[in-house]
Amino acid sequence: MTSADKARTLIDLYEAPQILRVVNVWDAVSAKAVAALEQTTAIATAGHSIAATFGYPDGQIPRELMIDFVGRIAASVDLPVTADLDDGYGDAAETTRLAIGAGVVGANIEDRLKPFAESVAQVESIVRAGEAEGVPFVLNARTDAIVRGGDKPLADKLADAVQRGRAYLDAGATAVFVPGLLDADATRFLVDGLGAGKLSVIGFPGALAAAEYEALGVARISYGPMPQRRALMALQDTATDLYGSGTIPADTRALN
């Protein structure tokens, strides 16, 4: 498939009645391992996890390194790849162009609660950049209304997320990503405000199950750094066992 074909496939996955489940990856080998599962329909990268891989705090990895790595991930699989591109690195349109050149067909890009008009203009610039490259770039526009909302009451944060999200959708975003631990009531409010099939959520410990979010009209669930954390837990547990028994279990699968 061409990049444009992959982008249209990804749009179809967002618009399907079934919730789009993406298990975030952080390098080519993790992408291949997830892509090998028959349930996998698209690949999503985790910016936090890629940054951690190179020893950077979340959101502080240089753009050129991030683009290089998401490009390696895209080249390693045949599925649509949507990338976490932080806040666009100061020029979201150019970052989008570079990502498309690397084989990526969609992205999360954060507003970090920049001024409203500036945030909407950023979404517009991302959409235009995709059009200029001939790719219907699938923007999962992230608003940090909850996670950066400070001491505001939750009701006010949710209202801010809806206001920003509606504007992002009007500007051409495919969906709106509202990170935070969303219970059923908060999710209903967001779905009512944004429309069914337009909200993207993250699965943290304590969050609803994917099927519950699906029943509430959520379009997509991703898991951010959680898959890498689980993988690192497995690595630590294996290391502990090896310091003890010193033997590798016989059921070890050759995934690399």
N, C-alpha and C positions, 0 to 999 in steps of 0.2 A: 504494500500500500504506500502511496505517497503521503507526505505530511498532511496535505489537505484531506485525504481520505481518512487518515487516523484521527484528525481533528473532528471530522463529521461523525466518526464512530464514537468518539468520546462524548460528543453532544448527545447522541442517541442514548448513551448509557445514563447520562444525567436526566434525560427526559423520560426514561422508562419508568413504569410503575414500581419496579423493584428498586430498592435503595442500592446505590453504587457503593460497594464495599472495596476500599483500597487499603492494602497492608503496606505501610510505608517502608521503603528501602533506602539504603545509603551508599551502595557501591554496586559494581557490576555483578559480583557473585551473589549478593543478597537479592538483586533483581532477578537473576536467572533462577534462583531457588524458588522465589515466589511465582514467577511467570510459569514455571513448570507445573503448577497446580491447575487442574481443570477449572476450578472456580474463578481463577483470575481473569478478569476482562480488561484491566488497565493497570498501569504501574504508576504509583505516586512516590516521589522522593520526599525525604524528611530533611529539611534544612538544618534543624537542630542536630540531627544525627550525623550529617555530612560535616558540619562544623566541628563536632566532637571528634570525628575521625581524624581531623587534622590538628586538633588541639586548640581550636578557637571556641570562645563562648558563642552561644546562640546569637545569630544575627550579625556577627562580626567577621565572618569569613570573607575574603576578597572576592569580588565578582568574577574575576577571571578563573579563579580556582573552582568556584561553584559551577560556572558554565562548563568548564572542562569536565567536571565530574558528572553533571547531569547528562552531558553529551555521551560520556562513556556508558552510562546506564542506558540511554536511549539506543545506542548502537548494539547493546548486548541482548536486546529483546525485540520481538516483532509486534508488540502491543503498543497502543497509545501510551505516551508518557506525559504526565503532568508533574511539574516541578514546583517545589517551594522555593521561591525567589526572594524571600525576605521582603524588604520594602521597595524593591526595584533598584537599590544601590544608587539613588540620586538621579537616575534617568531611566524610568520604568519602560519607556518606549524603546530605547536602545537595548536595554536588558532583554526585552521581549524579542527584538530582532535577533540578538545573539543567541537566545534560547532556541528560536525557530531554526536558525542556522545549524544548531547542534542536534536537531532532530526532535526537540520537545514541542508538543502541540497544545499544551495548556499549562496553567500556573496558578498558584496562590500568590498574591502580592498584597502586603499589609498596608492599611492606612495609617497605623500607629497614631490614630486620632489627630492627624494633621488637620488644619482648617478645612471645613466642609467643602468649599469651592475648590480648593487645591486637590482634595481627595477625589472629587468627581472628575476634575480635569485629568488626573492621573489615569483613571479608568478609561476615559475617552482616548487618551494617548496610546494606551496599551491596545485597545481595539483597533485603532487606526493603524498601528504598527503591524498587527497581524494581517489586516486587509492589504497593506502595501506589499507584504511578503506573499500574498496569495493563499493565506492560511486562515480559516475561521478560528482564530486562537481562542481557546476555551478558558476564559478567565473566571476563576473561583475567587471573587473579590473578597478579601478578608477585611472585616472591620473589628477593631480592638475595643469596641464600645464597652464590653464587659471586662476584659482582662486589664484594660488600662483606664477603666472608668473611675478609679479611686474610691472615695467614700460615698459616692452617689448611691441612693437607694436602687435596688435591683430593678424596680419598675422603670426608673428613669434610664438606666443603662439599656434595658430592653427597648424602650421607646427610641433611644438614640440609634440602636442597631437597626431598627426598622427604618428610621428616617434615612440613614446613610445607605442601607441596603437597597431600598427602593430607588434611590438616585443612581446607585451603581448599576442596577438592572436596566434602568432607563438609558444609561450611558452605554449599554451593550454587554455588560457582564453576563455570563451564563448562569451563575449562581452566586450566593453570598455565604461566605464562611464566617460563622460567629463562634470563635473558640470560647470555651468556658464549660463548666460543669452544668449542663442544662437538664433540669428535671422535666417532667411531662407538662406542667403548667407553663414553664418558660418556653418550651418548644412549641406548644400550641400557640402562644402569643406571637412568636416569631413567624410561624407558618401562616397564621392568619394575616399577619402584616405584610409578608413578602410574597405569599402565594404558595400553593402546594408545588412541590418539586423544585423549589428555588433555594432552600436552606441546606447548608453543609455544616456538619457538626464534627466534633472530635470525640473519640472514645477514650475517656480516662477511667481509672479505677473509680467505681461509684456511679458511673454514667449509666444511662439506659442501655439495654441490649439493642443491637442493630435492628432486629425485627420490631421492637417497640418504636424506635424512631421511624422506621418505614411506615408503620401503621398511622403515625402522626403526620405523614406527608413530607418527610425529610428526603432530600435528593441524594445525599452522599454522606458517608461516614468514613473518616480516616483516623489514624492512630498516632500521628506525630512521632515522637521519639520512643514511644512505648515498645514497638517491636525490637528496636535496638537494645533497649534496656532488658527485655526478656532474653535476647540473645547473649548479652553480656552476663546476665545471671547464670545462664547455662554454661558459659565459658568459665566463670568463677567456680561453679559447682563441679564441673569436669576437672578443673585444676585441683580442687580440693580432693576429689577422688583419686587423681593421679598421684598426688603427694602421699596418699594412703596406700591404695592397692597397687598403683603403678601400672595398671592394665587398662586398655581401651575396650569398651564393651563390644561384643561380637556383632550387635545389631547396628553398628555405626554405618550410616549411609554416605556414599561418596557423592556429595553435593557440590564439590569444588574440583 
